[in-house]
């Protein structure tokens, strides 16, 4: 009977681990081949990473294009009521958005499942025999 309950608990734990890994999917910044204007018109991302012509970078939350300037809340600003910062379009060398990285996410899920399996095997081997 212990084995059955242990198997159920291990199964629940494994599913929980895989769900957690999928919800916290690995992401990376992906430079976009389109202009900031086109990107905001097509995707409306929640945040963008702007690389200026002088190679400095800034992450803007809730980006908005007003005239010839891209505005947003700097990442280190306090909450949505923080001050907006503007970057003239002429100063923008690259714009990037966060995208899921399926390979890294898959490797994380696989590694998590393997670790859970080893944990279950160690736990099961420590149970007293019937």
N, C-alpha and C positions, 0 to 999 in steps of 0.2 A: 504494500500500500504506500509506503514511503516513496518508492520509485515513481509511482503514478503522480502523487502530489508534487514531488520534486520536478518531474517532467513538465507538469503544467506551469509551475512557478518559473522554471527555466524558459519555457516557451513565451510566457508573458513578459519576462525580463528581456528576452531577445527581441520581441516585437517592439517593446518600449524603446530599446536601444536603437533599433533601426528607424523608428519614427523620429526619435530625437535627432539622429544623424541627418535625416532628410529635411527636417525643419530648420536645421542650422547648416544648410547647404553651403559649401565653400563658394566664395565669390572672388572675383578679381576685377580690376579696372580694365576695361577694354576701350582702347582709343577708337573713336568713330571716324569714318572716312567722309562724313558729311559735315556741312557747316553747322555752327550752333543754331542758326535760324531753322534749318531743315530738321535737325534733331529734335528741337523743342516742338516743332509743328507736328512731327510724326509720332513721337514717343511720349512726350511730357514726363521725363524722369523725375523722381523725387529728389535726386541729388546728382550733381555733375562734378567732375574734377577738371578744373581749367588749368592748363599750362600756358603761361604767358610767354611772349617772345624772349624775355630775359631768363627763361627756364625756371622761374618760380611757379609754384603750384598752389592752388586754393580749392577747397571743396565747398561748393555752394549748395545749400538745401533749398528746396522750393524755387528753382531757377525760373526767372521770368525775363523776357526780352522786352525792353522799353526803348524804342528808337534804335540807336546804334550801340546800346549798352546792355550787357547781361547782368542782371541783378539776382541776388540770392542772399540767404542768411549764412554767414560763415560758420563752419562746423564748430568752432569754439565759442560761438555766441550762445548766450543763455536763453534757451527756449525759442518758440516761434515769434515772440515779441522782441527779439534781439534786433540790433541794427542791421540793416541791409548793406551789402557791399556791392559795388558795381565794377564791372570790368568792361572797358570799351572793346567792341568786337575787333577792332584793328590791333589790339594787344594780345589777342588769343591765338596761340600757335596750335594747340590741340585741345580737344574736348573728349572726355572719357566718361563712361557710365559703368556702374557695377553690373556685372553679368554673372550668372551661375557658372561654375566650372564643373561640368559633369564628371570629368576624370578624377579630380581631387575629391569630389563628393563621393563618388563610387569607391575610391580607395579608402576614404574615411569610414564608410559604411561597412566595407569588407573587413577592415582592420578591427572595427568595433565588434562585429559579429564573431570574428575569430577570437578576440579577447574574451568575449562573453562565453564562447564555447569552452575555452580553456578554464575559465572560472567555474563553469558548471561541472566540468570533468574533475577538477580539484575538489569541489564541494561534494560531488557524488562519491568520490573515492574515500572521503573522510567519514562517511556514514557507517555506523556499525552494521555488520552483516546480520541478516535475519536468521 
